Amino acid sequence: MALECFVNVKGFCRKEKKCFPKKSVCFSTRWFWLVCSHGKSSSLRRRVLVTGAAGFIGFHVAKSLGQQGDLVVGIDNFNNYYDTNLKRLRAQVLLHQFGIALYELDITDQRSLEKLNQDYQFTHVLHLAAQAGVQYSLVNPRSYTSSNVEGFVSLLEALKNSCQSLQLDLPVVVYASSSSVYGKNKKVPFCEQDPVTSPASLYAVTKISNELLAQVYHQLYGFKLTGLRYFTVYGAWGRPDMSYFLFAEAIHEQRELFLYQTEEPVHLPIHSGIVKEPCRDFTHIKDIVKGTIAALDKGYDLEVFNLGNCYPQRISYMVECLETLLGKKALVQYRPLPMGDVPCTYADINKAQKFLGFEPQVDMKEGLKDFCEWFLRWKELKAADLLSMSL
Ligand SMILES: NC(=O)c1ccc[n+]([C@@H]2O[C@H](COP(=O)([O-])OP(=O)(O)OC[C@H]3O[C@@H](n4cnc5c(N)ncnc54)[C@H](O)[C@@H]3O)[C@@H](O)[C@H]2O)c1
């Protein structure tokens, strides 16, 4: 029963795999299909391209945009940085439950992006496709420069060229930056005006580059570009490489997990305490979706906003919550904080409150409950080996 609510996996058939066409697809056909299937004239609706739509944040935002009546088209390269079954399943849900088509396409493929924009004539672009994660940048640095820097330039060039050739207005662009841009800054909470000149990882460098590229494309070509500095986003359908997911798996399977300790004490102003472990401003996906859609709606000329919970928590507190929710004790080992990681993230959200009406509402206990309910169903699905049958 739980599996049925999760997604009707057995209902997926081979024929439906065609819904994830390769690059050679005729986009115009899809355009026609989407206009007809939504029963509304395209001119009445926003046409939104979501890059990285098979990813965690992209999946949730695409779903909400579709539910509110926007015509949404997703792209993703389905790379194997983490379990591709999860990405494929998100894409299946977007298509079957929300009528959102997703193309298998790499954002460094500028020609295909140009063709896509010529066919759909997007009014808005939500650019989330990127190589995420801090630690992996020590292992595979080029995946970051390629997807995050080259990919962003390809996307902007494709939009510029295709709009120029068809004499279209440029779409509003909202792109993902990250709290990582604040790097080793000591002053908390992190504020948009703070300098971002001491990155701690290559990932952070690519996100700072995105913000600089946005400035240049705004000045040269008049793009409207808003960067969102997301702070440790978590929730159902989340990313298996992130700490909350790895900890949940370790607790569920009764394996050891590693908690990091900092050399220097970390001050937690909100809790008036000093700890010797990293703290993160964990932000629930429901709040992130609202903030992201508000940024698309506003379409500011050139801005960056922090989207965080404004309430940093000890990582060990998150483990305690997971223990309660999963009904098992964690087997904890302690290790020093690895290179590239920062001791604390903490968002000042005054600007996002004022300009986006952003008000985070989900606290950690409630947010992790939502995650754990999904996580247990996901584990059940994997254990029953139903994924290989359906994808
Ligand atoms: N989740 C967080 O806590 C967090 C925090 C800060 C910033 N961000 C940023 O938000 C965005 C979305 O993050 P997420 O958590 O959903 O990550 P995710 O990895 O789940 O989603 C990113 C998606 O982009 C796709 N992708 C990567 N490179 C691509 C390429 N070259 N062409 C096409 N598709 C490509 C991936 O396959 C993936 O599905 C990313 O830009 C990430 O850096 C996320």
The ligand as a Tripos MOL2 file, in Angstrom:
@<TRIPOS>MOLECULE
LIG
   44    48     1     0     0
SMALL
NO_CHARGES

@<TRIPOS>ATOM
      1 N1         20.6650   20.9850   -2.1290 N.am      1 LIG1
      2 C1         21.3610   21.9380   -1.5130 C.2       1 LIG1
      3 O1         21.5020   21.9410   -0.2880 O.2       1 LIG1
      4 C2         21.9890   23.0530   -2.3150 C.ar      1 LIG1
      5 C3         22.6500   24.0690   -1.6040 C.ar      1 LIG1
      6 C4         23.2260   25.0970   -2.3200 C.ar      1 LIG1
      7 C5         23.1350   25.1480   -3.6940 C.ar      1 LIG1
      8 N2         22.5060   24.1420   -4.3680 N.ar      1 LIG1
      9 C6         22.4400   24.2250   -5.8250 C.3       1 LIG1
     10 O2         21.1180   24.0460   -6.2370 O.3       1 LIG1
     11 C7         21.0670   23.3770   -7.4900 C.3       1 LIG1
     12 C8         20.2060   22.1370   -7.3780 C.3       1 LIG1
     13 O3         20.7670   21.3030   -6.3750 O.3       1 LIG1
     14 P1         20.1560   19.8880   -5.9930 P.3       1 LIG1
     15 O4         20.3590   19.7120   -4.5450 O.co2     1 LIG1
     16 O5         18.8110   19.7280   -6.5760 O.co2     1 LIG1
     17 O6         21.2000   18.9430   -6.7440 O.3       1 LIG1
     18 P2         20.9520   17.6830   -7.6870 P.3       1 LIG1
     19 O7         22.2980   17.1020   -7.9560 O.co2     1 LIG1
     20 O8         19.9200   16.7890   -7.1000 O.co2     1 LIG1
     21 O9         20.3690   18.3480   -9.0020 O.3       1 LIG1
     22 C9         21.1720   18.8370  -10.0510 C.3       1 LIG1
     23 C10        20.7180   18.1560  -11.3380 C.3       1 LIG1
     24 O10        21.4640   18.7120  -12.4150 O.3       1 LIG1
     25 C11        21.8140   17.6780  -13.3010 C.3       1 LIG1
     26 N3         23.0280   18.0870  -14.0150 N.ar      1 LIG1
     27 C12        24.2840   18.2130  -13.5240 C.ar      1 LIG1
     28 N4         25.1230   18.5970  -14.5040 N.ar      1 LIG1
     29 C13        24.3750   18.7270  -15.6190 C.ar      1 LIG1
     30 C14        24.6630   19.0860  -16.9610 C.ar      1 LIG1
     31 N5         25.9260   19.3690  -17.3530 N.pl3     1 LIG1
     32 N6         23.6640   19.1190  -17.8650 N.ar      1 LIG1
     33 C15        22.3950   18.8150  -17.4980 C.ar      1 LIG1
     34 N7         22.0570   18.4460  -16.2420 N.ar      1 LIG1
     35 C16        23.0360   18.4140  -15.3190 C.ar      1 LIG1
     36 C17        22.0480   16.4570  -12.4260 C.3       1 LIG1
     37 O11        21.8690   15.2480  -13.1440 O.3       1 LIG1
     38 C18        20.9990   16.6460  -11.3380 C.3       1 LIG1
     39 O12        19.8160   15.9300  -11.6350 O.3       1 LIG1
     40 C19        22.5110   23.1150   -7.8620 C.3       1 LIG1
     41 O13        22.9580   24.1560   -8.7020 O.3       1 LIG1
     42 C20        23.2300   23.1580   -6.5400 C.3       1 LIG1
     43 O14        24.5950   23.5130   -6.6910 O.3       1 LIG1
     44 C21        21.9180   23.1100   -3.7050 C.ar      1 LIG1
@<TRIPOS>BOND
     1     1     2 1
     2     2     3 2
     3     2     4 1
     4     4     5 ar
     5     4    44 ar
     6     5     6 ar
     7     6     7 ar
     8     7     8 ar
     9     8     9 1
    10     8    44 ar
    11     9    10 1
    12     9    42 1
    13    10    11 1
    14    11    12 1
    15    11    40 1
    16    12    13 1
    17    13    14 1
    18    14    15 2
    19    14    16 1
    20    14    17 1
    21    17    18 1
    22    18    19 2
    23    18    20 1
    24    18    21 1
    25    21    22 1
    26    22    23 1
    27    23    24 1
    28    23    38 1
    29    24    25 1
    30    25    26 1
    31    25    36 1
    32    26    27 ar
    33    26    35 ar
    34    27    28 ar
    35    28    29 ar
    36    29    30 ar
    37    29    35 ar
    38    30    31 1
    39    30    32 ar
    40    32    33 ar
    41    33    34 ar
    42    34    35 ar
    43    36    37 1
    44    36    38 1
    45    38    39 1
    46    40    41 1
    47    40    42 1
    48    42    43 1
@<TRIPOS>SUBSTRUCTURE
     1 LIG1         1 GROUP 0 **** ****
